[in-house]
Amino acid sequence: MSPVEIVRGFCTQWPGLPPADIREFFTSDCEYRHVSVERPLVGPLAIAGAIEIYRARFEQIESEVLRIAEDGGAVLCEREDRFWLPGGRVIGFRAMGSFETRDGKISLWRDYFDVAELKRQVDLTEG
């Protein structure tokens, strides 16, 4: 698979995948970093575990790839993420992911999104 296919596959599939399948997208030394968080998550277990904790707060999640571009093994992916809260309310925001791939897997993932926009829609301290 090409780097674009790997990243597109991850970005569109992660909401419905079990943790073991999420881990398969990442190298053993993969790093995830959100620009507003000081320390990165390192390794597929940590990344999949954090996704699982995050997903537990929502009834449904969708991630739609809007634009994607590749330069060598590096991929930029703009997406729109939508989250259904208990009770049916939907929140959403746009995000930009910067990915690096190696040996058919994601080796680095940086995510950029407006945390203030997310906080306007939902109390992040609940749950």
Backbone torsions as a table, in degrees:
resi	resn	phi	psi	omega
1	MET	NA	146.5	177.1
2	SER	-77.0	160.7	175.8
3	PRO	-54.3	-39.4	179.0
4	VAL	-64.5	-41.9	179.4
5	GLU	-64.5	-39.1	178.7
6	ILE	-62.8	-50.5	-176.7
7	VAL	-67.9	-44.3	178.1
8	ARG	-59.6	-44.6	178.3
9	GLY	-58.6	-46.8	178.8
10	PHE	-62.7	-50.3	-174.2
11	CYS	-62.8	-32.8	-178.5
12	THR	-90.5	-21.5	-174.2
13	GLN	-100.1	-25.4	-171.3
14	TRP	-54.2	-33.8	-177.7
15	PRO	-59.4	-27.9	-176.3
16	GLY	-109.7	3.9	-175.6
17	LEU	-90.8	144.5	171.3
18	PRO	-69.9	157.4	-177.1
19	PRO	-52.3	-40.1	-178.7
20	ALA	-61.3	-37.6	178.8
21	ASP	-73.8	-33.8	175.3
22	ILE	-62.3	-45.2	-178.5
23	ARG	-57.9	-31.0	-177.8
24	GLU	-65.3	-18.6	179.1
25	PHE	-77.1	-14.0	-169.1
26	PHE	-115.8	146.7	171.7
27	THR	-69.9	162.2	-177.7
28	SER	-63.8	-23.9	-179.2
29	ASP	-108.6	16.8	-177.6
30	CYS	-57.1	147.8	178.8
31	GLU	-125.8	133.1	172.3
32	TYR	-112.5	132.2	178.3
33	ARG	-138.1	125.4	168.0
34	HIS	-94.9	136.4	-172.2
35	VAL	-60.8	-22.1	-179.2
36	SER	-91.2	-1.8	-178.1
37	VAL	-109.4	133.1	-175.7
38	GLU	-63.2	-50.8	-172.7
39	ARG	-105.7	137.9	179.5
40	PRO	-78.9	162.5	167.2
41	LEU	-89.4	136.5	-177.5
42	VAL	-124.3	128.0	176.7
43	GLY	95.8	151.4	-177.0
44	PRO	-62.4	-33.9	179.0
45	LEU	-64.2	-45.6	-179.5
46	ALA	-65.0	-42.7	-178.5
47	ILE	-66.7	-49.5	179.9
48	ALA	-63.5	-37.7	178.0
49	GLY	-63.3	-42.6	178.7
50	ALA	-66.0	-40.0	177.1
51	ILE	-61.7	-42.6	-178.2
52	GLU	-63.9	-41.2	177.1
53	ILE	-63.1	-44.6	-180.0
54	TYR	-63.2	-46.3	-178.1
55	ARG	-62.9	-31.0	-176.6
56	ALA	-61.8	-19.8	-178.8
57	ARG	-79.2	-10.8	-171.7
58	PHE	-125.9	151.2	177.1
59	GLU	-77.8	-32.0	-178.4
60	GLN	-155.4	149.5	175.9
61	ILE	-137.0	139.9	172.1
62	GLU	-129.4	142.7	176.1
63	SER	-130.0	117.0	-177.4
64	GLU	-108.7	124.9	176.2
65	VAL	-77.8	123.3	-179.8
66	LEU	-96.0	-43.1	179.7
67	ARG	-148.0	147.2	179.6
68	ILE	-148.5	139.6	-178.9
69	ALA	-144.3	148.2	-176.9
70	GLU	-127.0	144.2	171.0
71	ASP	-137.7	100.1	-175.1
72	GLY	67.4	-127.3	177.8
73	GLY	-90.9	1.9	-179.6
74	ALA	-95.0	138.5	-177.6
75	VAL	-133.3	132.5	170.5
76	LEU	-105.2	131.4	-175.8
77	CYS	-134.9	112.1	173.4
78	GLU	-89.5	132.4	-178.5
79	ARG	-140.1	162.9	171.8
80	GLU	-116.9	121.9	179.3
81	ASP	-103.9	132.9	178.5
82	ARG	-124.7	138.4	-174.5
83	PHE	-130.5	129.5	176.8
84	TRP	-97.3	117.2	176.8
85	LEU	-80.4	158.2	172.5
86	PRO	-53.2	134.8	-176.7
87	GLY	99.2	-8.1	173.8
88	GLY	97.0	-8.3	178.9
89	ARG	-66.5	137.1	-178.7
90	VAL	-111.3	132.3	172.1
91	ILE	-118.2	157.0	180.0
92	GLY	-158.6	159.1	176.8
93	PHE	-159.9	160.1	175.3
94	ARG	-93.8	146.8	179.6
95	ALA	-138.8	154.6	173.8
96	MET	-121.2	123.1	176.5
97	GLY	-107.2	135.6	173.8
98	SER	-111.4	119.0	-174.3
99	PHE	-120.7	146.6	167.6
100	GLU	-121.4	141.5	-178.7
101	THR	-120.1	154.7	178.1
102	ARG	-154.5	131.9	176.4
103	ASP	53.9	38.8	175.4
104	GLY	79.1	13.0	-179.8
105	LYS	-137.0	165.9	177.6
106	ILE	-82.3	126.4	-179.6
107	SER	-107.9	-17.6	177.7
108	LEU	-152.4	135.4	179.5
109	TRP	-137.9	116.3	173.2
110	ARG	-112.1	132.1	-179.2
111	ASP	-116.4	135.8	179.7
112	TYR	-124.4	118.0	171.4
113	PHE	-153.8	160.9	-175.1
114	ASP	-80.8	100.3	-179.3
115	VAL	-63.0	-34.7	178.6
116	ALA	-61.6	-38.9	177.2
117	GLU	-63.3	-42.2	178.0
118	LEU	-64.5	-43.1	179.5
119	LYS	-64.7	-29.5	176.7
120	ARG	-66.3	-26.2	-176.1
121	GLN	-94.9	-26.1	-174.6
122	VAL	-154.8	146.7	176.2
123	ASP	-78.7	109.7	-177.1
124	LEU	-74.6	-10.2	-179.6
125	THR	-88.5	-13.1	179.6
126	GLU	-72.0	156.0	173.2
127	GLY	72.3	NA	NA
